[in-house]
Amino acid sequence: MGSSTAWTFSQLFQFFGPRIFFAIFCGGMIGLERELKNKPAGIKTNMLICLGSALYTSVSLLISTHLLENGHSADPTRVAAQIVSGIGFLGGGSIIQARGTVQGLTTAATIWVVAAIGVCIGIGHSDIALFCSVSVILVLVLTTAFEDRILGRSLSFLCEVVAEDPAGHVRTAIHQALGQNDLHLDDFQISSRGKVSVLTVFYRGHRSNHKSFILSLWNIPGIKEVKQQ
């Protein structure tokens, strides 16, 4: 390609097109794994993070090239450094802390890595980005299998239940459901939201028992909504 100040639309498309495609593809692969596990940062979020990082990095390269061609100094790495610090706000927003239990650290770390993958794509190393994306998916999938089969009961879960429970029958039924599914209660919080109660349940156990417990909640009369964190 010629001077960056004289690029045609076709040349710009050739420069940005592959980067946009790979950013959406790599972010989408990782986001799909997160989406299947009902995590807050799913397909769309990871796609946009990867795409945004790639675009910021690519534009910084164009700006630096333009400045150098006009005799000015330029440092394209400054934009990448700001991506690293800026992505921390998204990562921090995905972390929830309640009664000493921290949720969302894996999602925050995934967001951080997806941004790095976007930077790789932005500088033109789609091969490295693709390899890193596959590695991230393998880590997320294989560690989950390891936790299920080896760690067993050490897994912690958080569930929020919205229910009409003036007499406390729903609370009793939830306690019974935990015991029936071989889960161990760590904490139980209750708050009001108008005419309904919001029950936040912290418990430990096996992932398969956790899934059975969530399904069993819908059979309890009075429960209006169930959210997994």
C-alpha positions in Angstrom: 0.0 0.0 0.0 1.1 3.6 -0.6 1.0 6.6 1.7 -1.6 6.4 4.4 -2.8 9.8 3.5 -3.7 8.7 0.0 -5.3 5.3 0.7 -8.4 4.5 -1.4 -11.5 2.9 0.1 -10.4 -0.4 -1.4 -7.0 -0.2 0.4 -8.6 0.8 3.7 -11.0 -2.2 3.3 -8.1 -4.5 2.7 -6.4 -3.2 5.8 -9.4 -3.2 8.2 -11.5 -6.0 6.7 -9.4 -9.0 7.8 -8.8 -7.5 11.2 -12.6 -6.9 11.8 -13.4 -10.4 10.6 -10.8 -12.1 12.9 -11.8 -9.9 15.9 -15.4 -10.8 15.6 -14.5 -14.5 15.0 -12.1 -14.8 18.0 -14.2 -12.8 20.3 -17.3 -14.8 19.3 -15.6 -18.1 20.0 -14.7 -17.2 23.5 -18.0 -15.4 24.0 -19.9 -18.6 23.0 -18.2 -20.6 25.7 -19.1 -17.9 28.3 -22.7 -17.7 26.9 -23.2 -21.4 27.3 -22.3 -21.1 31.0 -24.7 -18.2 31.5 -22.0 -15.7 32.3 -22.7 -12.0 32.1 -20.1 -11.3 29.4 -21.3 -13.4 26.5 -21.0 -13.5 22.8 -21.8 -9.8 22.0 -19.7 -8.5 24.9 -16.6 -10.4 23.9 -17.0 -9.7 20.2 -17.2 -5.9 20.9 -14.2 -6.0 23.3 -12.1 -7.8 20.8 -13.3 -5.7 17.9 -12.8 -2.4 19.8 -9.2 -3.4 20.9 -8.3 -4.4 17.3 -9.7 -1.1 15.9 -8.0 1.1 18.4 -4.7 -0.6 17.7 -5.1 -0.5 14.0 -6.1 3.2 14.0 -3.1 4.0 16.2 -0.8 2.4 13.6 -2.4 4.5 10.9 -2.0 7.7 13.0 1.6 6.9 13.8 2.4 6.2 10.1 0.7 9.5 9.1 2.7 11.5 11.6 6.0 9.8 10.7 5.4 10.6 7.0 5.0 14.2 7.9 8.2 14.3 10.0 6.7 14.0 13.5 7.5 11.5 16.2 4.8 8.9 17.0 4.4 6.0 19.4 1.6 3.6 18.5 2.1 1.6 21.8 0.5 4.4 23.8 -3.0 3.5 22.6 -2.4 -0.2 23.4 -1.4 0.8 26.9 -4.6 2.7 27.4 -6.6 -0.3 26.2 -5.0 -2.3 29.0 -6.0 0.2 31.7 -9.4 1.0 30.2 -10.5 -2.7 30.0 -10.0 -2.8 33.7 -13.3 -0.9 34.2 -15.2 -3.6 32.3 -13.4 -6.3 34.3 -14.2 -4.6 37.6 -17.8 -4.3 36.6 -18.1 -8.0 36.1 -16.9 -8.8 39.7 -19.5 -9.2 42.4 -18.6 -9.3 46.1 -21.0 -10.3 48.8 -20.4 -11.5 52.4 -16.8 -12.5 51.6 -17.7 -14.4 48.4 -16.2 -13.0 45.2 -18.0 -13.9 41.9 -16.9 -13.0 38.3 -13.1 -13.2 38.5 -12.9 -15.7 35.6 -15.2 -13.5 33.5 -13.0 -10.4 34.3 -9.8 -12.3 33.4 -11.4 -13.5 30.2 -12.3 -9.9 29.2 -8.7 -8.9 29.9 -7.3 -11.7 27.6 -9.9 -11.0 24.9 -8.7 -7.4 24.8 -5.1 -8.6 24.4 -6.2 -10.9 21.5 -7.8 -7.8 19.9 -4.5 -6.0 20.1 -2.7 -8.9 18.4 -5.2 -8.7 15.6 -4.8 -4.9 15.4 -1.1 -5.2 14.7 -1.7 -7.8 12.0 -0.9 -11.1 13.9 -4.2 -12.9 13.4 -2.4 -16.2 13.6 -1.2 -15.5 17.2 -4.7 -14.3 18.0 -6.4 -17.4 16.7 -3.9 -19.6 18.6 -4.5 -17.6 21.8 -8.3 -17.8 21.3 -8.2 -21.6 21.1 -6.0 -21.8 24.1 -8.4 -19.7 26.2 -11.3 -21.9 25.2 -9.3 -25.0 26.1 -8.4 -23.5 29.5 -12.0 -22.6 30.3 -13.4 -26.0 29.2 -10.7 -28.3 30.6 -10.5 -26.5 34.0 -14.3 -26.8 34.3 -14.0 -30.6 33.7 -11.2 -30.7 36.2 -13.3 -28.9 38.8 -16.2 -31.2 38.2 -14.3 -34.5 38.5 -11.5 -33.7 40.9 -12.4 -30.8 43.1 -16.1 -31.8 43.5 -17.7 -30.1 46.5 -15.3 -27.2 46.6 -17.3 -25.4 43.9 -19.3 -22.4 45.2 -22.5 -21.1 43.7 -24.8 -18.1 44.1 -28.5 -18.1 43.2 -31.1 -15.3 43.5 -34.7 -16.3 43.8 -37.6 -13.8 43.6 -40.8 -15.2 45.2 -44.0 -14.5 47.0 -43.3 -15.9 50.5 -45.3 -14.2 53.2 -45.5 -17.4 55.4 -41.9 -18.6 54.7 -42.9 -21.8 52.8 -40.6 -21.0 49.9 -37.6 -20.6 52.2 -38.3 -24.0 53.8 -38.7 -25.6 50.4 -35.4 -24.1 49.2 -33.6 -25.6 52.2 -35.2 -29.0 51.5 -34.2 -28.8 47.8 -30.5 -28.1 48.8 -30.5 -31.2 51.0 -32.2 -33.3 48.4 -29.5 -32.3 45.8 -26.6 -32.9 48.2 -25.6 -29.2 48.4 -24.3 -27.4 51.4 -25.7 -24.0 52.4 -23.1 -21.3 53.2 -25.3 -18.2 53.6 -28.9 -17.1 53.0 -29.9 -13.4 52.5 -33.5 -12.0 52.4 -34.6 -8.6 51.1 -37.9 -7.1 50.0 -38.9 -5.8 46.6 -42.4 -4.5 46.8 -44.7 -7.4 47.4 -42.1 -10.1 46.7 -39.1 -11.3 48.5 -35.6 -11.6 47.0 -33.7 -14.7 48.4 -30.0 -14.8 47.8 -28.6 -18.3 48.4 -24.9 -19.1 48.7 -24.0 -22.8 48.6 -21.4 -25.4 47.7 -21.5 -28.7 45.9 -21.0 -30.5 42.6 -21.9 -28.7 39.4 -24.4 -31.4 38.3 -26.2 -31.2 41.6 -26.3 -27.4 41.2 -28.1 -27.8 37.9 -30.6 -30.2 39.4 -31.2 -27.8 42.2 -31.9 -24.9 39.8 -34.4 -27.0 37.9 -36.1 -28.1 41.1 -36.7 -24.5 42.2 -39.2 -24.0 39.4 -41.4 -26.7 40.9 -41.8 -24.7 44.2 -45.0 -22.8 44.3 -44.5 -19.0 44.8 -41.2 -18.7 42.9 -41.4 -16.1 40.2 -37.8 -15.8 39.0 -34.5 -17.6 39.4 -31.2 -16.0 38.5 -27.8 -17.7 38.6 -24.6 -15.6 39.2 
